[in-house]
Amino acid sequence: MITLNINQKNYTIDADPEMPLLWALRDIIGLVGTKYGCGVAQCGACTVHLDGEAVRSCVTKLKRAADKKIVTIEGLSKNNDHPLQLAWQEVDVPQCGYCQSGQIMSAAVLLRENPNPMDTDIDAAMEGNLCRCGTYLRIRKAIHLAAEIQRNGGRKV
Amino acid sequence: MKQHPHHTAWYYFHVKSMLVISGIIFVVAITTSSFNQDSKIIDDSIPSKGNTDSVESAQAFLQVYKVLMSPRCMNCHPAADQPLQGDDSHTHNMNVQRGKDGKGLYALKCANCHQPENTPGLHMPPGNPKWQLPPADMKMVFEGKTAHELALQIMNEKTNGHKSKEQLLEHARDTLVKAGWNMGEGRLPPPLAYDEFLKAWDTWINKGGYAPGK
């Protein structure tokens, strides 16, 4: 049995410690906001936070995730009001939406570590998250807006 | 008036001889010193123990150099602030950056994809608990270095991560160095077996840490 702390709640599951975290999230626990994209850590669709870092859950094994704090898109904020979520809605970023939870989870680490990112910082943080629809320019615009919202105490500007 | 009885021709001959000999000693000392600084690091923290052999040491480094310049070592010792990847040492995709501590930036930190062990499968991310580049304040670049330059760099505490001779010997036994031989599927190993590399590394350092000629 393995205990996972996900979005501040403990889940004890009977699973192989070698199982990728993404499998447990989606197929055992039912948190399907995190997506399966490539399965080889190349696209970023499966990004979740592990002790605050934006790990690829498709290659992160349960034995590494156990006893650490896991946050998925469902737990990023209590009321879907993280500055990034507000900005994403405002800019209307997604097209098909498949990659967007991974995009937001990566951007959240950027904004935490650099509250006022330049375009180059956004590129350095986000280039590992692919978007087949090519929403990159809207993603960049939304991250700038989210930084502004964050500076404004979480309120829309 | 008091005379100086020693101010004879014989006295001046002695003074001239001493000056000439002193001059020769000075020139030889400077030349020797320059030679040593060029071919071997004179570093008080790395004392030689009387069993040095410049030929054997430099030859051993040429073996070491083949390994250090292989993709398995050089890819994480790049000249730029981005890691390299693959057997062709191309720039790491995803615009991965070195970061201040050598562990990446923001959402693209090394350990976000590189696990404590290799992820199974062809070309999957190789892993190690210590996976990282050298930090920004001590980049320890291998890429583009000649054998002469790299030997001097590694034997100098100011450019080798502040490692003493003992720490250098230990470093070759570090898990991250050994990871070069645990490269995962789809990657070539270094050109020497690990044991051969270790033997050459120890010989190079224990025989004096000499650099091959330019």
Boltz contact constraints between the chains, C-beta under 6 A:
constraints:
  - contact:
      token1: [A, 40]
      token2: [B, 124]
      max_distance: 6.0
  - contact:
      token1: [A, 41]
      token2: [B, 113]
      max_distance: 6.0
  - contact:
      token1: [A, 41]
      token2: [B, 125]
      max_distance: 6.0
  - contact:
      token1: [A, 53]
      token2: [B, 112]
      max_distance: 6.0
  - contact:
      token1: [A, 54]
      token2: [B, 107]
      max_distance: 6.0
  - contact:
      token1: [A, 54]
      token2: [B, 112]
      max_distance: 6.0
  - contact:
      token1: [A, 55]
      token2: [B, 112]
      max_distance: 6.0
  - contact:
      token1: [A, 56]
      token2: [B, 113]
      max_distance: 6.0
  - contact:
      token1: [A, 59]
      token2: [B, 119]
      max_distance: 6.0
  - contact:
      token1: [A, 106]
      token2: [B, 107]
      max_distance: 6.0
  - contact:
      token1: [A, 109]
      token2: [B, 106]
      max_distance: 6.0
  - contact:
      token1: [A, 109]
      token2: [B, 107]
      max_distance: 6.0
  - contact:
      token1: [A, 110]
      token2: [B, 106]
      max_distance: 6.0
  - contact:
      token1: [A, 113]
      token2: [B, 106]
      max_distance: 6.0
  - contact:
      token1: [A, 123]
      token2: [B, 95]
      max_distance: 6.0
  - contact:
      token1: [A, 124]
      token2: [B, 97]
      max_distance: 6.0
  - contact:
      token1: [A, 124]
      token2: [B, 105]
      max_distance: 6.0
  - contact:
      token1: [A, 125]
      token2: [B, 106]
      max_distance: 6.0
  - contact:
      token1: [A, 125]
      token2: [B, 107]
      max_distance: 6.0
  - contact:
      token1: [A, 127]
      token2: [B, 94]
      max_distance: 6.0
  - contact:
      token1: [A, 127]
      token2: [B, 95]
      max_distance: 6.0
  - contact:
      token1: [A, 128]
      token2: [B, 94]
      max_distance: 6.0
  - contact:
      token1: [A, 128]
      token2: [B, 108]
      max_distance: 6.0
